[in-house]
């Protein structure tokens, strides 16, 4: 339809033509053009080099700019501007985003850009391009290698003024190794990263065995290898993806349970691919606030550039960390899924490719690249050989050549005469005319002959590659092996066939069950408990640690008491004690917690022993430095701490023990080497406020060095360990003279008497620096925690000791002999072995 329109600004003879078109048809055509542009020019990678157009243009531009790994970094804005102005007029934001991603080691399994500056984190965006710097990473050099040897086709850029490669030579199987993600129109791609070494092994196997099956290839590529590590649980979806190009798998964070202060904690060191710590922290906080997740005391993100990812989740006392971890997997992004959709461009068409198809497309590309490179190098070598042969002809008759040139009127005539006389081509004649006189020496002739021989050998080798398909495949295989050797790294992601028998949160109690366990205290005041399923070890071949001086059979959610030198009994929850790591041979307290961090002790107050809080049984027995003995009636006590003996001024408790049967013998050993023991039945039990009664008669300046109880039914008997020294020496500085004597050598005496001598002092000795009596075998420890060898038992009850190897700070017998029974309200603990070292 035509219409005539006249205005003040339009000539009268102007006609405007209006065309009627169908809107639906126009939208279909325009949308198809837009979709085509997005699919082929923006979103989908080429299956050969695995790059989207913008990534390819970035690497090509950096290669043209000479930004090699051995050169300095340049501003990212300079690279982005060059790419946008020459090849990719789609905005600097898209270009910079693509550049940043190729530099992030948590996004790419093999980074292609070496970034300098803040390139972001899984949670944070990068700094602006004017602040960051970049250059090519070494793998990018392998991607662009041989680009100037006619290995790939070039095409015009967007305005036709320059050319760009349609694909890079790509010595690295980039699409499989680095993966990619993109959303086009009506289709999307999501390829998972893999390990370079594994992929190269599969490629080399496929070169030798083109008919290899998927199962054959999966022996080399069992599954993805994600940049962030973690675990992949379940491989069925991976096989589906390798077979059809579509599938999914589950990713799990890598976490372990550690002791953090007084609590257990879950330490996360690797998260699923594309998941950041802030996303996990935010989700956990939401669940805790909504009361959908219990048992978390605190969460800290301790991630830094030096130590990598470290997310610490503290678990409340009373909750099982393993069960809580399963809940975290189920409710937070600590477990996520990855959907594989291997869509890429093959011969200009989008295709969904399985693993074998991906590898075959890449190999076909490499065969073509090596073939074209070989053809180019052969042509270059043949051209050079042609010139060298002409030079050799000229040098053989150099005098005639010079005379011919001198007698010619101009260069054209000289060229013609050279071609006629010496049968040379025009290229050879021009090269001779341009040759410098210094090339006319005898040595130059020898060099030319060597170069001729080398060129002939090179051409022969290149012809062999072009003429033998098997040799061509070997070259590709050898180059792939070199790539794997240069850029390969160990696998980061652990593959699990399945979750084993996943421990569902509903199947395991979230809180710690009230199972039997043992509460232990060492001579240096470390506290710990054993796990409910862990037996106490035999102690043979102990590690370096101080001896366990007190042990109580209790339950995980029970309570025990701590008896101190001030005559106090302090209540302590067993659940607050750290759990010892499993140990088949040694109940070491290396993972214990200092008692000072759990209880508040007064100045000079020392912990002496652990006890149960049972309200039946024989009760407690205590001995003081001034020789007082007391038995305490068991009572129901409602406070956190209370006094169990009324001490006189200047006195303190030196020994405390919970009686097991009431038939034990109570034993004092004084600093003057006097030993007194008498039946516990001779001591009348008193209430908590009682001050006790006379236990041992002491001389002037004499004090009690040790007090305890001896079990008359001990299966291996009991021994007495004493060590003598000088009272003027500083404590712990002299080994002293050590003696071990069977306890049976000492007769029982009446309470409040002086006892019998148990150690004879040598010259220079006037006191006992250490004394102990208990069930054999006895074991000692030094201040460093190292075991100290004790001498053999001496039958002389008042004999002198033998020089010790080093000062002894603690002695203890088998744990089984010192285990007090649990409270009547708690289930009985498992019986301990008879030979357990303290």
C-alpha positions in Angstrom: 0.0 0.0 0.0 1.3 3.5 -0.9 0.4 6.8 0.5 1.5 10.4 -0.3 2.4 12.6 2.6 3.3 16.3 2.4 4.8 18.3 5.2 6.8 21.5 5.5 10.0 19.6 5.6 9.3 17.0 3.0 9.4 17.7 -0.8 6.1 17.4 -2.6 7.3 14.7 -4.8 8.4 12.4 -1.9 6.6 9.2 -1.6 6.7 7.0 1.6 6.2 3.3 1.0 4.7 1.3 3.9 4.8 -2.5 3.7 2.2 -4.6 5.4 3.9 -7.6 7.1 2.6 -10.4 9.3 3.5 -9.7 13.0 3.7 -13.4 13.8 6.0 -14.1 11.0 8.2 -11.2 11.9 8.5 -12.4 15.5 9.3 -15.9 14.5 12.1 -14.8 12.1 13.5 -12.3 14.6 13.4 -14.8 17.5 15.1 -17.4 15.3 17.9 -15.0 14.5 18.2 -14.0 18.2 18.2 -17.7 19.2 20.8 -18.6 16.6 23.0 -15.7 17.8 22.8 -16.8 21.4 23.4 -20.4 20.7 26.3 -20.1 18.3 27.9 -16.8 19.4 27.4 -16.6 23.1 26.2 -19.6 25.3 27.4 -22.9 23.9 31.0 -24.1 23.8 32.7 -25.7 20.8 33.2 -29.4 21.5 36.7 -29.2 20.1 38.4 -26.6 22.4 35.6 -26.5 25.0 35.5 -22.7 24.8 32.7 -20.2 24.3 33.4 -17.5 21.8 34.2 -14.9 24.5 36.6 -17.2 26.2 38.3 -18.0 22.9 38.6 -14.4 22.1 40.1 -13.6 25.5 42.8 -16.2 25.1 43.5 -15.3 21.5 43.9 -11.6 22.3 46.2 -12.3 25.3 48.3 -14.5 23.1 48.5 -11.7 20.5 49.4 -9.2 23.2 52.2 -11.4 24.3 50.9 -11.9 27.9 52.8 -15.1 28.4 53.4 -16.6 31.9 57.0 -15.3 31.8 55.9 -11.7 31.2 54.5 -9.3 33.7 50.8 -8.9 34.5 48.8 -6.1 32.9 45.6 -4.5 33.9 42.5 -6.6 33.2 40.8 -3.5 31.8 43.4 -3.4 29.1 42.7 -6.9 28.0 38.9 -6.4 28.2 39.1 -3.3 26.1 41.2 -5.0 23.5 38.8 -7.9 23.3 35.8 -5.7 23.1 37.2 -3.3 20.5 38.6 -6.0 18.2 36.5 -9.1 18.5 33.6 -9.1 21.0 31.4 -6.0 21.0 28.9 -7.2 23.6 29.9 -5.1 26.6 32.9 -5.1 29.0 30.9 -6.8 31.8 30.4 -10.1 30.0 34.0 -10.1 28.9 35.4 -9.4 32.4 33.1 -12.0 34.0 34.4 -14.6 31.6 38.0 -13.6 32.2 37.5 -13.8 36.0 36.0 -17.2 35.8 38.9 -18.6 33.9 41.2 -17.4 36.7 39.3 -18.8 39.6 40.7 -22.2 40.9 37.4 -23.0 42.6 35.6 -22.6 39.2 38.1 -24.2 36.8 39.9 -27.5 37.4 42.7 -26.1 35.3 42.9 -22.3 35.3 43.6 -20.6 32.0 44.3 -17.1 33.3 46.8 -16.1 36.0 45.1 -13.4 38.0 46.8 -10.9 40.3 44.6 -9.1 42.8 41.1 -9.7 44.2 39.4 -12.2 41.8 36.7 -12.9 44.3 35.7 -16.0 46.2 32.8 -18.5 46.1 30.8 -16.0 48.0 32.2 -12.6 47.0 32.5 -10.9 43.6 35.9 -9.8 42.2 37.3 -6.3 42.3 36.7 -4.0 39.3 38.8 -4.6 36.3 40.8 -1.4 36.8 42.2 -2.9 40.0 43.0 -6.5 38.9 45.8 -7.7 36.7 46.2 -10.8 34.5 48.3 -12.8 32.1 48.1 -16.2 30.5 48.4 -19.2 32.7 50.7 -22.1 31.4 47.7 -24.2 30.3 46.5 -21.3 28.1 49.8 -21.4 26.3 49.1 -25.1 25.4 45.6 -24.1 24.2 47.0 -21.5 21.8 50.2 -23.3 20.8 50.9 -23.7 17.0 48.2 -21.1 16.2 50.6 -19.5 13.7 51.2 -22.7 11.8 47.9 -22.9 9.9 46.5 -25.4 12.4 43.0 -23.9 12.4 40.8 -21.8 10.2 40.4 -18.1 10.7 37.2 -16.0 10.1 36.5 -12.3 9.8 35.6 -10.5 13.0 32.3 -8.6 13.5 33.3 -5.7 11.2 35.4 -7.6 8.7 38.6 -5.6 9.4 40.4 -8.4 11.3 40.3 -12.2 11.5 40.0 -14.5 14.5 40.3 -18.2 14.9 37.1 -20.2 14.6 38.6 -22.7 17.2 41.9 -22.9 19.1 44.4 -25.8 18.5 43.8 -26.8 22.2 46.4 -29.4 23.2 44.3 -29.8 26.4 40.8 -31.6 26.4 39.4 -28.4 27.9 35.7 -29.2 27.7 36.0 -32.4 29.7 38.7 -31.2 32.1 37.2 -27.8 33.0 33.6 -28.3 32.1 31.3 -25.4 31.4 27.9 -24.0 32.0 25.6 -21.9 29.8 22.0 -21.1 29.1 21.0 -20.6 25.5 17.6 -20.2 24.0 15.6 -23.4 24.3 18.7 -25.3 25.5 21.4 -25.3 28.2 24.7 -26.9 28.9 26.3 -28.1 32.1 29.5 -30.1 31.8 31.3 -31.4 34.9 35.1 -30.9 35.4 37.3 -33.9 35.4 40.9 -34.8 36.2 43.4 -34.1 33.4 45.5 -37.2 34.0 42.5 -39.5 34.0 41.1 -37.9 30.8 44.4 -38.2 29.0 44.7 -41.9 30.0 41.3 -42.5 28.5 42.2 -40.6 25.3 45.4 -42.6 24.8 43.5 -45.8 25.4 40.9 -44.7 22.8 43.7 -43.9 20.3 45.0 -47.5 20.6 41.5 -49.0 20.8 39.0 -46.9 18.8 36.3 -49.5 19.5 36.7 -49.2 23.3 33.4 -49.4 25.2 32.2 -46.9 27.8 33.1 -49.4 30.6 36.7 -49.5 29.2 36.9 -45.7 29.3 35.4 -45.5 32.8 38.3 -47.6 34.1 40.3 -44.4 33.5 37.6 -41.8 34.1 35.6 -43.1 37.0 33.8 -39.8 37.6 34.2 -36.0 37.8 37.0 -34.4 39.7 35.6 -31.1 41.1 37.9 -28.1 41.7 36.6 -27.7 45.3 37.2 -31.4 46.1 34.5 -32.9 48.4 32.8 -36.2 47.8 30.6 -37.7 45.1 28.1 -40.1 46.5 26.5 -42.6 44.1 27.9 -43.3 40.6 24.8 -44.6 38.8 23.9 -41.1 37.6 27.5 -40.5 36.4 27.3 -43.6 34.2 24.0 -42.5 32.7 25.6 -39.1 31.9 28.6 -40.7 30.3 26.4 -42.9 28.2 23.7 -40.5 27.2 25.1 -37.0 28.0 22.5 -36.4 30.7 22.6 -37.5 34.3 23.1 -36.2 37.9 25.1 -37.0 41.0 25.2 -35.9 44.6 28.1 -33.9 46.0 28.9 -33.8 49.7 31.1 -31.6 51.8 34.3 -33.1 53.4 33.9 -32.8 57.2 35.4 -34.4 60.2 34.6 -34.4 63.9 37.3 -32.7 66.1 37.6 -31.7 69.8 37.3 -27.9 70.0 38.0 -26.7 73.5 35.4 -28.3 75.8 33.1 -29.4 73.0 33.1 -31.6 70.0 32.9 -29.8 66.6 32.3 -30.5 63.0 35.1 -29.0 60.8 34.2 -28.6 57.1 37.3 -28.3 54.8 35.7 -28.8 51.4 32.2 -27.8 50.1 30.3 -29.0 47.1 31.1 -27.4 43.7 29.7 -23.9 43.3 28.6 -23.8 47.0 30.1 -21.0 49.2 30.5 -20.9 53.0 28.1 -17.9 53.4 25.3 -19.9 51.8 25.9 -22.8 54.2 26.2 -20.4 57.3 23.0 -18.6 56.3 21.1 -21.8 55.9 22.2 -23.2 59.2 21.3 -20.0 61.0 17.9 -20.1 59.5 17.3 -23.7 60.5 18.5 -23.0 64.1 16.3 -19.9 64.5 13.4 -21.9 63.1 14.1 -24.7 65.6 14.4 -27.2 62.8 18.0 -28.0 63.7 19.2 -28.6 67.2 22.5 -29.3 68.8 24.6 -26.4 67.3 26.3 -24.1 69.8 28.2 -21.9 67.4 29.4 -21.6 63.9 32.6 -19.9 62.8 34.0 -19.3 59.3 37.8 -19.4 59.7 38.5 -19.6 56.0 41.6 -17.7 54.8 44.0 -17.6 51.9 46.7 -19.4 53.8 44.9 -22.4 55.2 42.0 -22.6 52.8 38.4 -23.4 53.7 37.7 -24.1 57.4 34.1 -23.9 58.6 33.8 -24.9 62.3 30.4 -25.9 63.7 30.5 -26.4 67.4 28.2 -29.1 68.8 26.4 -28.8 72.1 27.3 -31.2 74.8 24.9 -34.1 74.8 24.5 -34.3 71.0 26.1 -36.9 68.7 28.3 -35.0 66.1 27.9 -37.8 63.5 24.1 -37.7 63.7 24.1 -33.9 63.5 26.4 -34.1 60.4 23.9 -36.3 58.7 21.2 -33.7 59.4 23.4 -31.0 57.9 23.9 -33.0 54.8 20.1 -33.4 54.5 19.0 -29.9 55.3 21.8 -27.6 54.1 23.8 -27.1 50.9 26.6 -29.2 52.4 25.0 -31.9 50.2 24.0 -30.7 46.7 23.3 -32.2 43.3 24.9 -31.6 40.0 23.0 -32.2 36.8 25.1 -33.1 33.8 23.9 -31.9 30.4 26.7 -32.2 27.9 25.4 -30.0 25.1 28.1 -28.6 22.8 28.6 -27.5 19.2 29.8 -30.2 16.8 30.3 -29.1 13.1 28.2 -26.0 14.0 25.3 -27.9 15.4 24.3 -28.4 19.0 24.6 -32.0 20.1 24.2 -33.9 23.4 27.4 -35.9 23.8 28.4 -38.9 26.0 31.9 -39.4 27.3 33.1 -41.4 24.3 31.7 -38.8 21.8 33.3 -36.0 23.7 36.7 -37.7 23.6 36.3 -38.7 19.9 35.4 -35.1 18.8 38.5 -33.9 20.6 40.8 -36.5 19.1 39.5 -35.8 15.6 40.3 -32.1 16.2 43.8 -33.0 17.4 44.4 -35.3 14.4 43.4 -32.4 12.1 45.6 -29.9 14.0 48.7 -32.2 13.9 48.1 -33.0 10.3 47.8 -29.3 9.3 50.8 -28.4 11.5 52.9 -31.1 9.9 51.9 -30.0 6.4 52.8 -26.4 7.3 56.1 -27.4 8.7 56.9 -29.6 5.8 56.2 -26.8 3.4 58.3 -24.4 5.4 61.2 -26.9 5.5 60.9 -27.6 1.8 61.0 -23.8 1.0 64.1 -23.4 3.2 65.7 -26.4 1.6 65.1 -24.9 -1.9 67.0 -21.8 -0.8 69.8 -23.7 0.8 70.3 -25.8 -2.3 70.6 -22.6 -4.4 73.2 -21.1 -2.0 75.2 -24.3 -2.2 75.3 -24.0 -6.0 76.4 -20.4 -5.7 79.1 -21.1 -3.2 80.6 -23.9 -5.3 81.1 -21.4 -8.2 81.4 -18.2 -6.1 84.0 -16.6 -8.4 81.8 -17.0 -11.5 78.7 -15.8 -9.6 80.5 -12.6 -8.5 81.9 -12.0 -12.0 78.4 -12.5 -13.5 76.8 -10.1 -11.0 79.6 -7.5 -11.6 79.2 -7.6 -15.4 75.4 -7.2 -15.3 73.9 -3.8 -15.9 71.1 -4.1 -13.2 69.6 -6.6 -10.7 67.0 -7.8 -13.2 69.7 -8.8 -15.7 71.8 -10.4 -13.0 68.8 -12.4 -11.9 68.1 -13.6 -15.4 71.7 -14.6 -16.0 71.9 -16.5 -12.7 68.8 -18.4 -13.5 70.1 -19.3 -17.0 73.7 -20.1 -16.2 73.2 -22.0 -12.9 69.7 -23.4 -13.6 68.2 -21.6 -10.5 64.7 -20.6 -9.7 63.7 -16.9 -9.4 63.5 -17.3 -5.5 67.0 -18.8 -5.4 68.4 -16.1 -7.6 66.8 -13.3 -5.6 68.1 -14.9 -2.4 71.7 -15.1 -3.8 71.5 -11.4 -4.8 70.4 -10.5 -1.3 73.0 -12.6 0.4 75.7 -10.8 2.5 79.3 -11.3 1.6 80.1 -12.8 5.0 78.0 -15.9 4.0 80.6 -16.7 1.3 83.2 -18.3 3.5 84.2 -22.0 3.6 82.6 -22.4 7.1 79.4 -21.1 5.7 79.4 -23.9 3.1 79.9 -26.5 5.9 77.0 -25.0 7.8 74.8 -25.0 4.8 75.5 -28.7 4.1 74.6 -29.5 7.7 71.4 -27.5 7.4 70.6 -29.3 4.1 71.0 -32.7 5.8 68.9 -31.6 8.8 66.1 -30.3 6.5 66.1 -33.5 4.5 65.8 -35.5 7.7 63.0 -33.3 8.9 61.1 -33.5 5.7 61.4 -37.3 5.7 60.0 -37.4 9.3 57.2 -35.1 8.4 56.4 -37.1 5.3 56.3 -40.2 7.4 53.7 -38.6 9.7 51.6 -37.5 6.8 51.8 -40.8 5.1 51.2 -43.1 8.1 47.9 -42.7 10.1 49.3 -44.9 12.9 52.3 -42.6 13.3 50.0 -39.6 13.3 48.1 -41.1 16.2 51.3 -41.8 18.1 52.3 -38.2 17.8 49.0 -37.1 19.2 49.2 -39.7 22.0 52.8 -38.6 23.0 51.8 -35.0 23.0 48.8 -35.8 25.3 51.1 -37.7 27.6 53.4 -34.6 27.8 50.4 -32.4 28.6 49.3 -34.7 31.4 52.9 -34.8 32.8 53.2 -31.0 32.7 49.8 -29.9 34.0 48.3 -32.9 35.7 47.4 -32.8 39.4 46.2 -35.5 41.8 42.5 -36.2 42.1 40.7 -33.9 44.6 37.2 -35.4 44.7 36.6 -38.7 46.5 34.2 -41.1 44.7 31.9 -43.2 46.8 29.9 -46.0 45.1 27.1 -45.1 47.5 26.7 -43.6 50.9 27.3 -47.0 52.3 24.4 -47.4 54.6 23.7 -43.7 55.1 23.1 -43.0 58.7 19.8 -41.2 58.6 19.2 -38.6 61.3 16.1 -40.5 62.4 18.0 -43.8 62.7 20.6 -42.5 65.1 19.9 -40.6 68.3 20.9 -37.0 68.0 21.8 -36.8 71.7 24.6 -38.8 73.3 23.1 -42.0 74.9 23.7 -42.6 78.6 26.1 -45.5 77.9 28.7 -46.8 80.3 32.1 -45.1 80.1 35.1 -44.3 82.2 36.1 -40.9 83.6 39.9 -40.6 83.9 42.3 -38.1 85.5 46.0 -38.0 84.9 48.8 -36.9 87.3 49.0 -33.5 85.6 45.3 -32.8 86.0 44.0 -33.8 82.5 40.4 -35.0 82.4 38.8 -37.2 79.7 36.3 -40.0 79.2 36.3 -43.0 77.1 33.7 -43.8 74.4 30.9 -46.2 75.4 32.1 -48.9 73.0 35.9 -48.5 73.7 37.5 -50.9 76.1 40.4 -49.7 78.2 43.7 -50.9 76.7 46.4 -53.0 78.2 49.0 -50.3 78.3 51.7 -52.4 76.8 53.9 -50.1 74.7 52.5 -46.9 76.1 53.0 -43.6 74.4 54.6 -40.7 76.2 52.1 -39.3 78.7 51.7 -38.9 82.5 50.1 -41.8 84.3 46.4 -42.0 84.9 46.1 -41.7 88.7 42.3 -41.9 89.0 39.6 -43.7 87.1 35.8 -44.0 87.7 33.3 -46.2 86.0 30.3 -44.0 85.2 27.9 -43.2 82.4 28.1 -40.6 79.6 25.4 -38.4 81.0 26.2 -39.0 84.7 28.2 -37.0 87.2 31.4 -37.7 89.2 33.1 -35.9 92.0 36.6 -34.4 92.2 38.3 -34.6 95.6 40.8 -31.8 96.3 43.7 -31.1 98.7 41.5 -28.5 100.4 39.1 -31.2 101.5 36.4 -30.3 99.0 34.3 -32.5 96.8 33.3 -30.8 93.5 30.6 -32.1 91.2 31.6 -32.6 87.6 29.4 -33.6 84.6 30.9 -36.5 82.6 29.3 -35.2 79.4 31.6 -32.1 79.5 34.7 -34.3 79.4 36.4 -34.7 76.0 36.1 -38.2 74.5 39.4 -40.0 74.0 40.2 -41.1 70.5 40.0 -44.9 69.9 43.0 -46.7 71.2 43.4 -50.4 71.3 46.5 -50.4 73.5 46.8 -47.2 75.5 44.3 -45.0 77.4 46.5 -41.9 76.7 45.1 -38.6 77.9 46.8 -36.6 75.2 43.4 -35.4 74.1 42.3 -34.5 77.6 41.2 -31.2 79.0 43.0 -29.5 81.9 40.9 -29.6 85.0 41.6 -25.9 85.6 39.4 -25.1 82.6 36.5 -27.0 84.0 36.7 -26.3 87.8 37.7 -23.2 89.8 40.3 -24.2 92.4 41.8 -22.0 95.1 45.4 -21.0 95.5 47.5 -24.0 96.1 44.5 -26.4 95.8 45.3 -29.6 93.9 43.0 -32.3 92.5 43.6 -35.7 94.1 41.1 -38.2 92.8 37.8 -38.8 91.2 34.9 -40.5 92.9 31.3 -41.5 92.2 28.4 -39.7 93.9 26.7 -42.9 95.0 24.6 -42.8 98.2 25.4 -46.4 99.3 28.7 -48.2 99.8 31.6 -47.8 102.2 32.1 -44.1 101.4 35.3 -42.1 101.1 38.7 -42.3 103.0 40.9 -39.3 103.4 44.4 -38.8 104.9 46.0 -35.4 105.7 49.5 -34.1 105.8 49.4 -34.0 109.6 48.4 -37.7 109.9 44.6 -37.4 110.3 42.4 -40.1 108.8 38.7 -39.9 108.1 36.0 -42.0 106.6 33.1 -40.1 105.1 29.5 -41.4 105.2 27.9 -41.4 101.7 25.2 -38.7 101.6 22.7 -37.1 99.2 24.4 -33.8 98.3 22.5 -31.1 96.5 25.2 -28.5 95.9 27.9 -28.3 93.3 30.7 -28.4 95.9 31.0 -29.0 99.6 33.6 -29.8 102.3 34.1 -33.5 103.2 36.5 -32.9 106.2 37.1 -30.2 108.7 40.8 -29.3 108.4 42.9 -27.5 111.0 44.9 -24.5 110.1 47.9 -25.4 108.0 46.8 -29.0 107.3 45.7 -30.3 103.9 44.5 -33.6 102.3 47.3 -35.6 100.7 45.3 -38.6 99.7 41.7 -39.5 99.0 40.1 -42.7 97.7 36.6 -44.1 97.3 36.4 -47.5 99.1 35.0 -50.3 97.1 34.3 -53.0 99.7 35.2 -51.5 103.1 37.7 -54.4 103.6 40.6 -52.4 102.3 43.7 -51.5 104.4 44.4 -47.8 104.8 48.0 -46.9 104.4 50.2 -43.9 105.5 53.8 -43.4 104.3 55.6 -40.5 106.0 58.5 -38.4 104.8 60.7 -40.1 107.5 60.1 -43.4 105.6 57.7 -44.8 108.1 54.8 -47.0 106.8 51.7 -47.7 108.7 48.7 -49.7 107.5 45.6 -50.9 109.4 42.1 -52.1 108.4 39.6 -49.5 107.3 37.2 -51.0 109.7 39.2 -49.4 112.6 38.1 -45.9 111.4 34.5 -45.0 112.4 32.7 -43.2 109.5 31.8 -39.6 110.2 29.6 -36.9 108.7 30.9 -34.3 106.3 31.7 -31.8 109.0 33.8 -34.2 111.1 37.5 -33.6 111.5 38.6 -37.2 111.5 40.8 -39.0 114.0 44.5 -39.8 114.5 45.8 -42.0 111.7 49.6 -42.1 112.1 51.9 -40.9 114.8 54.5 -38.4 113.4 57.8 -37.2 114.8 59.1 -33.7 114.9 59.3 -32.2 111.4 57.7 -35.3 109.9 54.7 -35.1 107.5 52.6 -37.6 105.5 54.0 -38.2 102.0 51.3 -40.5 100.7 47.9 -41.9 101.8 45.7 -44.5 100.1 43.9 -47.8 100.3 45.3 -51.2 99.6 43.0 -54.0 98.2 43.9 -57.2 100.0 42.3 -59.2 97.1 44.5 -57.7 94.4 45.2 -60.5 91.8 48.9 -59.6 91.3 49.6 -58.5 94.9 50.6 -55.0 96.0 53.9 -53.2 96.1 55.4 -50.1 97.8 57.4 -47.6 95.7 59.6 -45.1 97.6 62.2 -42.6 96.4 64.6 -40.9 98.9 66.5 -37.6 98.5 67.7 -34.5 100.3 65.2 -32.1 101.8 67.4 -29.2 100.8 67.2 -30.1 97.1 64.5 -28.4 94.9 61.6 -30.8 94.2 61.9 -32.6 90.9 65.6 -31.9 90.4 67.2 -35.1 91.7 66.3 -38.6 90.7 66.9 -39.9 94.2 67.3 -43.6 95.2 64.2 -45.7 94.2 63.1 -48.9 95.8 60.2 -51.3 95.1 59.1 -53.7 97.9 56.3 -56.2 98.1 53.6 -54.8 100.4 53.3 -58.1 102.2 56.7 -57.4 103.8 55.2 -54.8 106.0 53.1 -56.0 109.0 49.9 -54.2 110.0 50.0 -52.0 113.2 47.4 -50.3 115.2 45.9 -47.0 114.2 47.7 -43.9 115.6 51.0 -45.7 115.9 54.3 -45.0 114.2 54.4 -48.0 111.8 57.6 -49.6 110.5 60.6 -48.4 108.5 60.1 -48.8 104.7 63.3 -47.2 103.3 66.8 -46.7 104.6 68.4 -43.4 103.8 71.9 -43.2 102.4 74.5 -40.5 103.0 73.1 -37.1 102.0 69.4 -38.4 102.1 67.0 -37.4 104.8 63.5 -37.6 103.4 61.2 -39.4 101.0 60.6 -37.3 97.9 58.0 -39.8 96.6 56.0 -42.6 98.0 53.2 -44.8 96.7 51.6 -48.2 97.5 49.1 -50.1 95.4 48.3 -53.0 93.1 51.2 -54.4 91.0 52.5 -53.9 88.5 53.5 -50.3 89.2 54.5 -47.9 86.5 56.0 -44.4 86.8 56.3 -41.3 84.8 58.6 -38.3 84.7 57.5 -34.6 84.5 57.8 -34.8 80.7 55.3 -37.7 80.6 57.9 -40.2 79.5 57.8 -43.6 81.2 60.4 -44.2 83.9 61.7 -47.7 84.5 61.3 -48.9 88.0 63.8 -51.4 89.6 62.9 -55.0 90.4 61.1 -55.7 93.7 63.4 -55.8 96.7 62.4 -58.2 99.5 64.1 -56.0 102.2 61.5 -53.8 103.7 64.0 -51.3 105.2 66.6 -51.6 102.5 68.1 -48.6 100.6 67.1 -47.7 97.0 69.1 -47.7 93.7 69.9 -44.5 91.9 67.0 -43.5 89.6 67.4 -42.6 85.9 65.3 -39.4 86.3 63.0 -37.7 88.8 59.6 -39.5 89.2 56.5 -37.3 89.6 53.8 -39.9 89.6 53.2 -43.7 90.1 50.1 -45.7 89.4 49.0 -49.3 89.1 46.5 -51.0 86.8 43.3 -49.0 86.1 41.1 -52.0 86.9 42.3 -52.0 90.5 41.2 -48.4 90.9 37.8 -48.3 89.2 35.1 -47.3 91.6 31.6 -48.6 90.9 29.0 -46.4 89.2 26.1 -44.9 91.1 23.2 -47.2 91.9 20.9 -45.3 89.7 23.1 -45.7 86.6 23.7 -48.8 84.6 26.8 -50.7 85.4 29.9 -50.0 83.3 31.5 -52.7 81.3 34.2 -54.7 83.3 37.7 -53.4 82.7 40.6 -55.7 82.0 42.8 -56.6 85.0 46.1 -55.4 83.4 45.4 -51.8 82.5 48.1 -49.2 82.9 47.6 -45.9 84.5 
